[in-house]
Amino acid sequence: MKGFININKAEGKSSAQAVAAVHKVFKVPCGHMGTLDPMATGVLPIGLGKTTRLFQYLLDKTKTYRAKFLFGKTTDTLDTTGKVLETTSYLPSEKDICANLHKFIGAIDQVPPKYSAKCVGGKRGYQLARRGVDFSLPPKKVEILRFSIIGAVSKREYEFEIECKGGTYIRSLARDLGETCGSLAVMSGLCRTKSGKFSIDNSVGVEELINSDDPEKYIIPADFAVDYEKLTLEEKQAQKILDGVYEDYGFTDGIYRVYNGEEFWGIGKAKEGRLKIEAYVR
């Protein structure tokens, strides 16, 4: 069995719990693409079986979020679930916030949250943070494509829409926006509405999936998520590649979605006319 299940993760549930639920339904190894914090909701694509081999080709995908930022305080986790470290009475106006959003558009340096999966000396950041270990994380390059304000939730809280490349931490963005506005801020809500080609519009909740009489109807074809040029092998070519014989068929150098007839085989790389399948899902 192969393909994706586009889960709409519920608040308070971990990404691992969502994977476990999908595994229980389909009885095949599963893996998720892009962790969502327990407080976050929304799109969590889960690969079935060998489909997880495609994940490495989807790392640079674009993601879209609706996020809420609460101004006036900061916490150790950079969201409202953490321990308050500092507060301020200064709250920026909507006009002040809007005037600073453009500073985050494009490629920027961003320091990940300490409570994250980033490794420090072989240990996850969140593991060290929970033990009270003092450490720092170096900044990393991330890319913000769009950062706009939706409106005020209250005098202290605002909702935003953010479109960014993979690897961006929305909690860090809340922290940095607060500091840029001369205040403090934490993330108070998050919903991922899009991840690559997966949208919340074609997602399914865990409970709906579990209780469905026909859960296979929610399986999205494995090749749905990848946009490389399609390459269809002839029967003899396919058999030779299966046998490990890589002849020069004149393929143009590049990365392809490889098919044998109508069957999607996976992602292949052509070099000097020869094709090698690098991620089999067949």
JOVENZI-V763953 format. One record per backbone hydrogen bond with DSSP energy under -0.5 kcal/mol. NH is the residue of the N-H (numbers start at 1). CO is the residue of the C=O. E is the energy in kcal/mol with one decimal. If there is no record, write none. Layout:
nh->NH co->CO e->E
nh->NH co->CO e->E
This chain:
nh->3 co->48 e->-0.7
nh->4 co->220 e->-2.8
nh->5 co->46 e->-2.5
nh->6 co->4 e->-0.5
nh->6 co->218 e->-0.5
nh->7 co->5 e->-1.3
nh->7 co->44 e->-1.6
nh->8 co->204 e->-2.2
nh->9 co->7 e->-0.9
nh->9 co->42 e->-3.0
nh->12 co->38 e->-3.3
nh->13 co->10 e->-1.4
nh->13 co->38 e->-0.6
nh->15 co->36 e->-0.6
nh->18 co->14 e->-1.4
nh->19 co->15 e->-2.1
nh->20 co->16 e->-2.3
nh->21 co->17 e->-1.9
nh->22 co->18 e->-2.0
nh->23 co->19 e->-2.5
nh->24 co->20 e->-2.0
nh->25 co->21 e->-1.4
nh->26 co->22 e->-2.4
nh->27 co->23 e->-2.6
nh->31 co->47 e->-1.5
nh->33 co->45 e->-2.2
nh->34 co->32 e->-0.6
nh->40 co->37 e->-1.5
nh->41 co->190 e->-2.3
nh->42 co->9 e->-1.7
nh->43 co->192 e->-2.8
nh->44 co->7 e->-2.5
nh->46 co->5 e->-2.3
nh->47 co->31 e->-2.9
nh->48 co->3 e->-2.8
nh->49 co->29 e->-3.0
nh->51 co->48 e->-2.1
nh->52 co->49 e->-1.4
nh->53 co->50 e->-2.0
nh->54 co->51 e->-2.2
nh->55 co->52 e->-1.4
nh->57 co->54 e->-2.1
nh->58 co->55 e->-2.1
nh->61 co->58 e->-1.3
nh->63 co->164 e->-3.3
nh->64 co->194 e->-2.4
nh->65 co->162 e->-2.9
nh->66 co->191 e->-2.6
nh->67 co->65 e->-0.5
nh->67 co->160 e->-2.2
nh->68 co->189 e->-2.6
nh->69 co->158 e->-2.5
nh->70 co->186 e->-3.0
nh->71 co->69 e->-0.6
nh->71 co->156 e->-3.3
nh->72 co->184 e->-2.8
nh->74 co->86 e->-2.2
nh->76 co->83 e->-1.8
nh->78 co->75 e->-0.6
nh->80 co->187 e->-1.7
nh->82 co->79 e->-1.5
nh->85 co->74 e->-2.7
nh->86 co->74 e->-1.4
nh->88 co->72 e->-2.3
nh->91 co->89 e->-0.5
nh->97 co->93 e->-2.3
nh->98 co->94 e->-2.6
nh->99 co->95 e->-1.8
nh->100 co->96 e->-0.5
nh->100 co->97 e->-1.4
nh->101 co->97 e->-0.8
nh->101 co->98 e->-0.6
nh->102 co->98 e->-0.5
nh->103 co->100 e->-1.2
nh->104 co->101 e->-1.9
nh->105 co->102 e->-1.3
nh->106 co->144 e->-3.3
nh->108 co->106 e->-0.5
nh->108 co->142 e->-2.6
nh->110 co->140 e->-2.7
nh->112 co->110 e->-0.6
nh->112 co->138 e->-0.5
nh->116 co->114 e->-1.9
nh->120 co->123 e->-3.4
nh->123 co->120 e->-1.5
nh->125 co->118 e->-2.6
nh->126 co->116 e->-2.2
nh->128 co->124 e->-1.8
nh->129 co->125 e->-2.7
nh->130 co->126 e->-2.1
nh->131 co->127 e->-1.0
nh->132 co->129 e->-1.3
nh->133 co->128 e->-2.4
nh->135 co->133 e->-0.6
nh->140 co->110 e->-2.4
nh->142 co->108 e->-2.6
nh->144 co->106 e->-2.5
nh->145 co->143 e->-0.6
nh->145 co->163 e->-2.6
nh->146 co->163 e->-2.0
nh->148 co->161 e->-2.5
nh->150 co->159 e->-3.0
nh->151 co->159 e->-1.4
nh->153 co->157 e->-2.9
nh->154 co->157 e->-2.0
nh->158 co->69 e->-2.1
nh->159 co->151 e->-2.9
nh->160 co->67 e->-3.3
nh->161 co->148 e->-2.8
nh->162 co->65 e->-2.5
nh->163 co->146 e->-2.7
nh->164 co->63 e->-2.7
nh->165 co->143 e->-2.5
nh->166 co->61 e->-1.1
nh->168 co->165 e->-1.1
nh->170 co->168 e->-0.6
nh->173 co->169 e->-1.6
nh->174 co->170 e->-2.0
nh->175 co->171 e->-2.0
nh->176 co->172 e->-2.6
nh->177 co->173 e->-2.5
nh->178 co->174 e->-2.4
nh->179 co->175 e->-2.2
nh->180 co->176 e->-2.3
nh->181 co->177 e->-1.9
nh->182 co->179 e->-1.6
nh->183 co->178 e->-3.1
nh->186 co->70 e->-2.1
nh->187 co->78 e->-2.3
nh->188 co->68 e->-3.6
nh->189 co->68 e->-1.2
nh->191 co->66 e->-2.2
nh->192 co->41 e->-2.6
nh->193 co->64 e->-1.9
nh->193 co->191 e->-0.8
nh->194 co->64 e->-1.5
nh->195 co->198 e->-2.9
nh->196 co->62 e->-3.3
nh->198 co->195 e->-2.2
nh->200 co->193 e->-2.3
nh->202 co->199 e->-1.3
nh->203 co->200 e->-1.2
nh->204 co->6 e->-2.3
nh->209 co->205 e->-2.3
nh->210 co->206 e->-2.8
nh->211 co->207 e->-2.2
nh->212 co->209 e->-1.0
nh->217 co->214 e->-1.8
nh->218 co->215 e->-1.9
nh->219 co->216 e->-1.5
nh->220 co->4 e->-3.2
nh->224 co->221 e->-1.8
nh->225 co->222 e->-0.8
nh->226 co->223 e->-0.6
nh->229 co->255 e->-0.6
nh->231 co->257 e->-3.1
nh->233 co->231 e->-0.6
nh->233 co->259 e->-3.2
nh->238 co->234 e->-2.7
nh->239 co->235 e->-2.1
nh->240 co->236 e->-2.2
nh->241 co->237 e->-2.3
nh->242 co->238 e->-2.2
nh->243 co->239 e->-1.8
nh->244 co->241 e->-1.2
nh->245 co->240 e->-3.3
nh->246 co->244 e->-0.7
nh->247 co->245 e->-0.9
nh->249 co->247 e->-0.9
nh->249 co->273 e->-2.3
nh->251 co->273 e->-1.3
nh->254 co->270 e->-1.7
nh->256 co->268 e->-2.9
nh->257 co->229 e->-2.7
nh->258 co->256 e->-0.7
nh->258 co->266 e->-3.0
nh->259 co->231 e->-2.7
nh->260 co->263 e->-2.5
nh->261 co->233 e->-0.7
nh->261 co->259 e->-0.6
nh->263 co->260 e->-1.8
nh->265 co->258 e->-3.1
nh->265 co->263 e->-0.5
nh->266 co->258 e->-1.2
nh->267 co->279 e->-1.5
nh->268 co->256 e->-2.2
nh->269 co->276 e->-2.7
nh->270 co->254 e->-3.1
nh->271 co->274 e->-2.6
nh->273 co->251 e->-0.9
nh->274 co->271 e->-1.8
nh->276 co->269 e->-2.0
nh->278 co->267 e->-2.3
nh->278 co->276 e->-0.6
nh->279 co->267 e->-1.8
nh->281 co->265 e->-3.1
nh->282 co->265 e->-1.1
